[in-house]
Amino acid sequence: MRRLLTIIPLLAALCYAQDASEACTKALTDCENDLECQNRLAPLMAACSTGTCQPQCRSAVLNVYQNKLGRILLRSDATCIPGRDELRTCNFLPAESTVHCSLGKLACEGDLQCNSKFGVFMSECEADAARGVCSEKCKTLLNQTIETSVGAIFSNCTCTARDDQLCTNLKDNLLGVCLKNTPGVTLSPSDNSITDAPGNDLADSSSSSFKILTVVCVYIFTVLFL
């Protein structure tokens, strides 16, 4: 099993080497050379290749993000990461303009300033927000969170159609109540699932050669895990 976990990232690097940036390639190499990061990365490469925003992909992303080297990789331009188009479409990349709410919360908890502001908001306002009530004080506390560099994610974070209640509760019942009718804030739709939006092509799908390469890589990963 350990040998398999070693092979998968190497195959992935070969599959995506043709247009990978130097920064992403270095981040991927650093992760591959670290056993803990490597073990977290392998499930992501297997789960985030279906184009359907599955919960397994979300869980794998959150697991990788909790590793320092994994965070650096996910914060890169993602050109060397297998399933990068799915990660972008499902908002599982922390450097994008719109980020999955659960990933945003994890990022906030890892930042001292954001975590302290968000912690006050949750302790003071979680109960009321869950009942659909948000006082001016709570709006101010949430705005203070959003004004931090990491907390800005909360202003338009989103969920997928296949999420559990943790994401939708955070987005709709906690953040949504206090962000509603807030000037300059536009709430993102909850459903950004690829399969539920037939006309929504993946970012790089215009390149037929890239699609063929992606199919080959996905097939390799699938065979390895069967």
N, C-alpha and C positions, 0 to 999 in steps of 0.2 A: 504493500500500500504506500509506504514512504517513497519507494522508487517511482510509483505512478504519480505521486504529488510533485516529484521533481521533474518528470518528463512533460507534464501538461504545460507549465509555464514556458518551458523551452520551446515546445511546439507552437505555442501561442505567439511567442516572440518572432519565430520564423514566419508565421502566417501573416503577421502584421508589420513586418520590418520594412516593406516597400515604401510606406509613406509615414512612418513613425518619426516624431520629432526627437531630437537628441535628449531633451529634458525628460520626456516621457520614457524613452529607452533606458536612461540612467536610473530613473525611479523604479522601473520594472526590474532591472538587473539587481538593484539594491534589495528589493523585496524578495526576489528569487534566492538571493544569497543569505537571507535570514530565515531560519527554519520556521519560526512562528508566523511571520508574514506570508511565507510560501504556503503554509498549511491553510491559512485563511483565504489566500488568493485562489487556490485551486477550485473550491466550490463556486466562487463567483464566475470563473471561466466556464464552468459547466452549466450553471443555472441561468446566466444572463446571455443566452444564445438562442432563445426561442422566439424573440420578438413579441412577447405577450405580457411583459411586466408581471411575471409570476411572483408570488410572495417569497419563494425560495431565493429569487434574485435580490429582492429587497433585503432579506435577512443576511444574505452573503455580503452585500454592500456595507450594511451597518457593521458587520463583523470585521470586515477589512478596515473600515474607517477607524475602528478602535485601536488599531495598531499604528504606531508613529510612521513607519515606512509606508504602510498602506494608505494613510492620510495623504502623504506627499504624492503618491501615485494617483489617487483619485482627484487630487487638486490640480494635477497637470492637465495638458490639453487632451489627454486620453487617446491620442492617436495610436498608441501601442497596445491598448487594452482590447482584448477580444470582447465582442458584444458592445463596443463603444456606442453604436447607434441606438441600441436598446437602452443603454444607460442614460444617454441624452434624452431620448424620447420619454422615458419614465421619470426623468428629473432626478436621477440617482448620482449626479455629478455635483459636488459641492461648489464648484467654481462657476457654474452656470447662473444665469439671471433668475431662473425659477428653480427651486430645489424642493424635493420631497420633504414634507413637514417633519417626518420622523428623523430624517438625516439632518435637517436644520436644528432640531432639538438636541441631537447628539453633538452637533458642532457647537451649539450655544453652551452646553454643559461643559465642554472642554475649554471654554474661554472664560477666564476669571471675571472680566467685566460683564460680559453678557450673562453669565450664570448668576452673578449676584443680583443683577437687575430682574432677570426672569424669575429668580427664586422669590423675590419680594412680591412680584405680580401674582405668582401662583399661590403663595401663602395668604395674600390679602383678598384675592379675587376669584380663585378657582370655584369656590362653592356658589357664588352669585352668578358667575358666567355660565355654569352648568345649568342654571335655572333660566338662562336667557337674559340676565340682568348685568349691565355694566355701568358702573357709576363713573362720573368724571374723574374721580381719583384713580380708578382702575384703568381708564383710557390713558391717563397720564403715565401710569406705571408701565403700561405696555409700550407706549411711545418711547419711554426712556430705554426700554429694551431694544426696540427697533433702531434707535439712534446709535447704538453701538455698532461697530464694524461687522460683527458676526450676526447680531440680532436682526439686521436688515432683512435677513432671509425670511423672517416671519411675516413681512408685509405682503408677500404674495406666494407663500409656499403652497404646495398642492399634494394631493393623494392620487392613487390609482383606483380603478374600479374593483381591484382584487385585494384591497387593503383590509386589515382587521380594524376594529373600532378604535384602536389607539391613535391612528393617524386622523381619521375622520372626526373623532372627538376633539382632538387638539385643534384641528383646522376650523371646524364648524361651530363647536360649542364653547371653546375657550378663546381662540384668536378671533374667529369670525364675529362673535357677538360684540367684541370691543372695537373691531376694525370697521364694522358696518357704518356707513355714512361718514367715514373719516376722510377728509380731503386728501387727495393725492394717492390714495390706496385703492387698488383694484384687486379684488380677490380672484384667484385663479380657480378654474373649474376643478371639481374633485376627480373627474374621470379623464385621465390622459392615457388610457390604455390603447396600445397600438391596434389591437384586434377590434376594438369597439369604434375605431375611426378609420373606416376602409380607405378614405381618400388621403390619409396622412402617411405619405411615404417617408422612409427613413432618410436621414440627412444626406447620406452619400450614395443613395440608390441609383443615381444617374450614371454611375460608372459600372458598366456591365462586367468588366474584368474584376472589379473589386467584389461584386456580388458573387461571382463564381468562386473567387478565393475564399470568401466568407463561408460559403456553403461547404467547401472542402474542409475548412478548419472545424466547422461545427460538426461535420461528419466524423472527423478524427476524434474530437472530444467525446462524442456520443458513443463511439465504439469502445473507447477506453473505459467508459463508466458502465458499460453493459456487462 
